[in-house]
Amino acid sequence: MERSHLDAELSRLKHRPSGQPVPLLGVFTVVPAANGFTYAARIRELLLAAVSIARSADFDQDDVSPDSLPAWFLSHSTGETSAENDDRAGSEGKASYERNRGERPWTAEEWLYCFDPDLRSWSWWDVTADKDGHVRVWVDTKGEGHIPCEELWWAVYVAGASEVRTFTLEYASAWQEQQSLSEES
C-alpha cells in the first residue's frame, strides 16, 4: 500500500465511501458483544488512530509509539492472556480471539507495526449492518481472498466481537445494499 492511499483510507474511516469499490471486497461478519453502533464506533476509532499513526510514522525506527491508540485497546493489548479490565465487550472479544484463533493477545507495539504501508495487504472500506442484525466489516484486499491479516483479526475481535465468522470475499454490490454504521447513520 502506498502512503498516498492512506488519506483515502482515513476518509473512509470517517464516512461512508463515496467512490466505487473494487468488484470484490473482503468481509468479516461479526456478532458484537454490545450493540452494532457501539461496535462500529470502536472499530472505526481504533483503525482511524492506527492509520493516522501510520501516515506519519517512520517504521524503520524502533520507537513508533502506540500511545494515541484508544485506551480500551491498550488495556487489552498487553500480550497477556489474563489482563483484567472493566471493558466487558473488549474482554469478551479478547477471550473469543484466543479461543477461536488459537493465538495469544497482541501487544499494542507489535500490532501497530503491522500498519507499515509497505507491509499491509488490506485497507479499510466500511462497516455496515446486514438484514440479520450482524455487523459486517469490509476491507479492500484488491480482490485477494487469502492475505496476511492476523492484526485485523485481533482488531475485529478486541473491538468487542463475541463471534466472527470466516473471512470471505463478496461482490461490492452486497456492500452497496447495506447501511453504514457511522455517526451520520
Secondary structure, 3 states (H helix, E strand, C coil): CCCHHHHHHHHHHHCCCCCCCCCEEEEEEEEECCCHHHHHHHHHHHHHHHHHHHHHCCCCCCCCCCCCCCHHHHHHCECCCCCCCCCHHHHHHHHHHHHHHCCCCCEHHHHHHCCCCCCCCCEEEEEEECCCCCEEEEEECCCCCCCCCHHHHHHHHHCCEEEECCCEEEEHHHHHCCEECCCCC
